[in-house]
């Protein structure tokens, strides 16, 4: 006999915009699926496909960059007109 993975149903109260609720209702009607089942499926898909945000790179010890672009020696060599 196969061992099934237990399903735990945890409900969340999410604050979402009314336009999202309207879109969910339209989609559920079009697909012939209850809104709660569709919302659960979409939420599960979104969470399972999300990737963790990349951590910021460690800063090296050194001078603080000014953000100004480096000047080219070619630009400095030009004489003003």
C-alpha angles and dihedrals in degrees: 000000000000119000110230122214108247115249116223116193113207115177122210128198103225124188106223134167119265091241089060090052090050092049091048091051092050092048093047091051092049092049096041091233128129114259094236093052092047092047091049092050094047093046092048092049092049094049095044093048095045117104125214113262114258114256116242114259117256113259117241119231110255144085118337110249114241096209092233115127116251115256119241118232087225090063092049092051093059115100118229115253 
